[in-house]
Amino acid sequence: MILIHLPLFASSYDKRFSYRLHIRPRLSLFKTHLENLVIYFESSLHALHIGFTFARFLTLECQRGEVERVRSQKVNIQNVWRI
């Protein structure tokens, strides 16, 4: 499981939210390619896009219970922790 911290670009640059990215077994290759992870807020609706060089779609489950479909994009993230 990956824990990601990032700023809420859509409304406030100083707020931070935590999200859990649940990796399906068939996508376990992700664990060896953390350097390819990119993430950012798309809008004030807190839609998250996570891009990978080897995966087109994953399911992102937020701690607040929101579930979003993610797509490939390339931007920088601030911090990534493995838990």
C-alpha positions in Angstrom: 0.0 0.0 0.0 1.2 3.5 -0.8 0.5 6.6 1.3 0.6 9.8 -0.7 0.7 13.4 0.7 0.2 16.3 -1.6 -1.2 19.9 -1.6 -4.7 20.7 -2.7 -3.8 22.7 -5.8 -7.4 23.5 -6.7 -8.3 25.6 -3.7 -5.4 26.0 -1.2 -1.7 25.5 -1.5 -1.2 24.9 2.2 -3.7 22.2 2.9 -2.6 18.6 2.7 -4.6 15.4 2.3 -3.7 11.8 2.6 -4.7 9.1 0.1 -4.3 5.4 0.0 -3.5 3.8 -3.3 -4.6 0.2 -3.3 -2.5 -2.0 -5.6 -4.2 -5.0 -7.3 -2.0 -8.1 -7.3 -1.7 -8.1 -11.1 -0.2 -4.6 -10.9 2.3 -5.4 -8.2 5.0 -4.2 -10.7 4.1 -0.8 -9.4 6.0 -1.5 -6.2 9.3 -1.6 -8.1 8.6 1.6 -10.1 7.8 4.2 -7.5 9.9 6.7 -9.5 7.2 6.6 -12.2 4.4 7.7 -9.9 3.0 11.2 -10.6 -0.1 12.7 -9.0 -2.0 16.0 -8.8 -5.4 17.5 -8.2 -7.4 18.1 -11.4 -10.2 20.2 -9.9 -11.9 21.4 -6.8 -13.9 18.2 -6.8 -10.7 16.5 -5.5 -10.4 14.3 -8.6 -7.0 12.8 -8.6 -5.0 11.7 -11.6 -2.1 9.3 -11.2 0.2 8.6 -14.1 2.4 5.6 -14.7 4.6 4.6 -17.6 3.3 1.1 -17.5 -0.4 1.3 -16.5 -3.3 3.1 -18.0 -5.9 2.9 -15.3 -6.0 2.2 -11.6 -8.5 2.7 -8.9 -7.8 5.3 -6.3 -9.6 5.1 -3.0 -9.4 8.2 -0.8 -9.4 8.1 3.0 -12.7 10.1 2.9 -14.3 7.3 1.0 -14.2 8.9 -2.4 -13.3 6.6 -5.4 -11.9 8.1 -8.6 -10.7 6.7 -11.9 -7.2 7.7 -12.7 -5.5 8.4 -16.0 -2.0 8.9 -17.3 -0.5 12.3 -16.8 3.0 13.6 -15.9 3.6 16.1 -13.0 5.6 16.1 -9.8 4.6 15.0 -6.4 5.9 16.2 -3.1 6.2 13.1 -0.9 5.6 9.4 -1.2 5.8 6.9 1.7 5.5 3.1 1.6 3.4 1.7 4.5 
